[in-house]
Amino acid sequence: MKNIAELEAQFQAKVDAEIKIEPKEWMPEKYRKTLIRQISQHAHSEVVGMLPEGNWISRAPSLRRKVALLAKIQDEAGHGLYLYSAAETLGIERDELVQQLLDGTAKYSSIFNYPSLTWADIGAIGWLVDGAAIMNQVMLTRTSYGPYARAMVRICKEESFHQRQGYEILLTLCRGSEEQKAMAQDALNRWWWPSLMMFGPRDADSPHTAQSMKWKIKRKTNDELRQQFVDVTVPQADFLGITVPDPDLKWNEETNHYEFGEINWDEFWNVVKGNGPCNRQRLEARQAAYDKGAWVREAATAFAEKRAAVAV
């Protein structure tokens, strides 16, 4: 019988050879736990992320916008289901994952603890938040764990559409009245820095990055992804005719990258620890939805038991 060291060596060799790890194969326990943490956080973020956008369904400025927003929110719910299913292949029940979210032991993206105050915020969420998500998620289509990688293929296609939808909302506002353009600028001012925070802490402060890179769960570091996002997004803001709220932002001819100011890491950690503008509101909304949906879960369980009994 092989010892743990031999199994770990074979596992790493498989990862290095770009061979996907599948659910029934041996994997280090830390690899399994890392994936559960990351995939569940991703799933929770998709589900909680519906809340700031759902706030504008009844107030969308036209039927076309309402239908598009409804479709997007429906997509986010589907993403959460894909990801919960991927996490379940690692031997954890969905009920446990949801309970971890509700009791605060599992995290979701800090970005969703900020309020959506105007219709322009829906555009900013699509352009910036989904744009940042795409930077991270395209990388995850090549992650080493098979079910996660395969789920991300469809999710990335839909997120790409969401990003274009958000940008189109802001483009329309920026080509409208001065008041509408000011609304777009205000949304960028409020969502820019939280969007940069979406990539997580600095590499030097990230306890998981090095191991996740070795196991090829991640392909790029937090700081690499953040830089890529800034380089792509600043020209898009220029095209809109609105200004990124960073006085230190400038193009570096030598590095071919934008230099940008320091993130307020105190604010980041404060939100992560549950003290953001909408942390309590978001979890209360998820708890209320869970409680109100109890009858659906009970009915589904009863139906499944009845079918099983008939089959016997």
Secondary structure, 3 states (H helix, E strand, C coil): CCCHHHHHHHHHHHHHCCCCECCCCCCCHHHHHHHHHHHHHHHHHHHHCHHHHHCCHHHCCCHHHHHHHHHHHHHHHHHHHHHHHHHHCCCCCHHHHHHHHHCCCCCCCHHHHCCCCCHHHHHHHHHHHHHHHHHHHHHHCCCCEHHHHHHHHHHHHHHHHHHHHHHHHHHHHHCCCHHHHHHHHHHHHHHHHHHHHCCCCCHHHCCCHHHHHHCCCCCCCHHHHHHHHHHHHHHHHHHHCCCCCCCCCEEECCCCEEECCCCCHHHHHHHHHHHCCCHHHHHHHHHHHHHHCHHHHHHHHHHHHHHHHHHC
